[in-house]
Amino acid sequence: MTSTPVLTIGTRGSPLALRQAEEVRDRLVAINGLEPDTIAIKIIKTSGDIILDRPLSEVGGKGLFTKEIEKALAESEIDIAVHSAKDVATEIDPLFALPAFLPREDVRDAFLSLIAKSPDHLPEGAVIGSSSLRRRAQMKRFRPDFRTVEFRGNVQTRLKKLADGVADATLLAMAGLNRLGEAHRVTHTLDVAHFPPAPAQGAIVIETRADDGAANRLVEVLDDPDTRKRVEAERAFLKVLDGSCRTPIAALTTLDGDNLTLFGQILSPDGSEVYEDETSGDADRGRDLGTRLGEKLLAAAGPDFIERLKQGQYG
């Protein structure tokens, strides 16, 4: 006999989003001694899933992949939401809470190509397919001769586009490929020293209603303290920069005992200008570290850099 669900998880319907929701369900089942069918998964279509004909940077921010899910959460259609942490806005409504970050996966980007074994081996003028402003800017910084095109879709869709000659290579997060069992598709993994990831890349976060004590108690046991410290620092760094313009932004933390090191990078979309730096300090004060580093890079870049970005004066 099917049990009545005690908890409903809300998620996007992409293969990766479903896999992440299933991972949360499996962990909750294991820790709380529940039966799998007592936790339901509800698919919610988001604006980011519907708008496929334009770059996401032109039609909105991170809320494109969370807004409709948060609406369902606010209206108690679901009990918890599962997101890729990099898709969650740096400032959330006080109605909600983020009680759990799961242990972080591989933070690196993966290079996929049918014609070259690494970016170094691509021909002159090669086309990189990506919807990420950061990835496109980093690739153009690495090789200014590269051209970039908008490129969205799941792994199979992107591989077909590569086969059809739409692009010579594409970039995806290793974390997602690992979770989908698709790591064998990877041609080359990119070194974070040269291609740092997006803030919070590789982390899964659970969102709840702040006043839902039962749901919060159920999921907070899944929280990984080290991942939380790292991701909160990166999100604080992003928060300082995110409100200014559509800027390619990268961030990466490393944790060594009680010491946290945060590296941050902002680029012009064409990769011609780069501002980067790092800072270290008490791991329990990661948000302060992130805020200070963000302010430092904004000051280094200067108002002219921001104004040119707003006016689209970069290629």
N, C-alpha and C positions, 0 to 999 in steps of 0.2 A: 504494500500500500504506500502511495506517495505521501510524504510528510508535508505538512503546511509550512511554507517558508517562514523562517524566523527573521530573515534578513534579505533584502533585495539590493543587488549591486547594479548601479547604472554605469554604462560604458558606451563608447562609440562602437560601431559594428565592423571596423576593419579587422583583418586577421590578427594584427599585432595587439590592438586594443582588447580584443576578446581573449587573447592569450594572457594578457596582463590581468584581466579580471578573473580569469580562471586561476592564475597563480595566487591572487589574493584569496579567492574562495578556498583553494586547497590548503593554504596556510591557516586560515580560520578554522577549517574542518579539523586539521591536525592538532592545533593548539587547544581548541575549545571542546574537542571530543564530539563534534556534531556529525550528523549524517550529511553527505554531499547534497542531497536533494532538499535540505532545509535552507540552503542558500541559493536564491534565484539570481539570474543574470538578465537584466533588461537592456536591450539595445536602443540607444537614442541617437537619432541622426542629427548631426550638428551642422552649422553653417559651413564649416570647413570641409565637410563631406559633400555638401551640396554645390558649393561654388567651385567649379572645376575649370572654368574657362579664363580665369584671371589669376595673376600671382597673388598669393595670400597677403603679401606686404601692401598691396594696393587696396584691399577691401577691409582691413581691420587688423587688430593685434591678436594676442594669444587667446582672447576670449572666443575666437572662431571655433575652437575645438572644445570649449567648456560651457559656453553660455546656456545652451539648451539643456545640458545635463544638470547644471546648477539650478535651473528653473524647476526641473523635475524633483530635485533634492529639496528645494524650498517648499514645494507643494506636497511633499511627503509621498510622491509616487515611487521614490526609491529611498533607501535608508543610508546608503553610502555611495560615493562616486569614486571611480578609479581612473586616474589620469597619468599620462607621462608628465613628470614634474616640469619638464621644459615647456609644456603647453599651458601651464597655469600662470595667470596674471600675478605680478609681484605684489599687488595689493588686492586682497579679496574682501568681499562684503563681510562685516562683523557677524552676520547671520551664520557664517560658515567657519569651520575649523579644519586644520590639517594635522590630525592626531598621529599619523603614521607615515613614515618613509620606509619603504622596503630596502633591504641591502642592495647597494648600487651594483649594476652590471658594468661591463667593459665600457669605458667612456670614449673610446676612440672612434674615429670615422673609418669606414671601409671604402676602398676604391674598387669599383666593378667595371671591367672593360672586356670586350671580346677581341681587341686588337693590340693591347699593350699590357705589360705585366706590372707597371707602376706609372705614376704621372710623368716621371722622368723619360719614359719610353714612348710617350705619345708624339705623333708627328706635329710639325709646325702648324699652328692655326687650328689645332684640334678643338672639338666642341665638347664642353662639359655640360651635362644635363643636371640641373638641380633647382629646386624651389627655394633653397636656403640662401639668404643674402650673405650670411657668414661664409658658407662653403664656396660660393661663387667668388667672393672677394679674396679669400685666402688662396684660391686656385690662380686667380689673376695676379696676385702678388707673387706667387711662386713662379709663374710663367706668364708674363704680360701678353704673349701671343695667343694664349687660350681665348676662345670665344665661349660664351655661356648661353644656354637656352633654358626656359622654364620647363621643369620636368617633375611631374607628380605621378603617384600611383604606387601600387604594391610591388614587391620584388619581381613577380612574374611579368607585370605590365612594363616595368622598367627594362627588364632583360629583352622583352620583345621590341621595345623602342630602340634598344642598342642594336639588335639584330636587323631592324628596319633602317638603320642608318640615321635615325633622328639625332643621335649624339654618339660620340666616340667613347664616352665614359660617364659614369654617374657615381654619386657618393651617397652612402647610407650609414646610419648609426650601427656600429657593431652590436650594441645591446639588443636592438630589435631583431637583427639577423640571428643572434644567439637564441633569443627567446622563441623564434619561429623555427629553429632547427635548420636555418638556411646559411649557416656560416661557411659551408662548402662553396657557396657562390662567390666568395670574396677573392678578388685577384690580389689585393695588397692591403694591409692595414697601415694607416697613416700615423706617423710619429706625432704625439701630442706636442712635442717641442716646436714643431713647425706648423702643425695644424691643430691648435687647441680646440676643444669642443664647445658646444653651446652651454651656457649656464644650466646646470641641473641635468645635463644629458646622461642617460643611462639609469635614472632613478624613477621609480614608481611611487606616486603619492596617493593616499586615501583622503578624500574630503568628506566631511560630515556636517550635519547641522550642529552648531556649537552647543545648543541646549539639549541635544539628544544624548542624555547620559548613558543609556543602555548601549547605543551604537558605539559611542566613544570608548566605553569600557571594553567592549568586545574587540575593537580593532587596535587600541593603543598598545596591546601586547606585541603587535607586529612591528612596532617602531624600532628602527636601527639607529642608535644614538650617533654613531660615526657618520652615517649617511646624512642624518639631519644636520649635524654641525657643518658638514661640507656644503650641502645644498643651500642651507640658510645663508651662508657667507656669499655664495655665488648669486643667489637671488637678491641679496642686499646690494651687491655690486650692480646687477642688472637694473634694479629699481632706480638707481641714481641716473642711469643712462637712458632707460627705456622711454621716459616721458618726453625726451628732447626731440627725437626724430627716429626714422627707420634706419638705424645704424647697425651694420654688421658687428656683432659683439661675441666675444669668446671669453670663457672663464674656466679655470680649473684649480681645484684645491687639492692639497696633499696633507695628510694628517700623520704626525709623528708624536705619539703619546699625547701630551697636553698642548702641543704646538701645532698650529694650523698655518699653512702657507697658501696664499691665494695669488694666482697669476691672472691678470686681466688684460684684454686686448680689444681695441676698437679700430675699425678700418673704414676707409672710404669704400663705396661699392665697387670701384674699379681697382682696388688694391694699391693705389698709388700712394696713399698716406696711411701710416700705421702708428698707433700710439699704444704702448704696452709697458707694463711694470708689474712688480709683485711686492707683497708685504707679508709679514709673518707676525704671529702673536698668539695669545691665549685662545685655545680652541673654543672655549665657552663664550668668547666675545667675537665670534665670527661675523655677526651682523655688523658690528662696528668696523671691523676690518674691511668688509665689503663696501660699506658706505664711504669710508675714507679713500679707498682705492678708486672707487668710481669718481669721486670728486676730484681726485688728483689727476686722473686721465682726462676728465672734462676740462680742467684748467690747462693741462698740457696741450690739448687739441685746440682750445681757444674758440671764441664765439664765431670766428670766420669759418672754421671747419663745420660747425653745426649749421650755420646759415647756408653754406653751399650745399650741404646735404638736403636741407629743407627745400631748396630751390632746384634740386636735381641737376646740379652742375658737375656731377661726376658721371663717367661713362658706365 
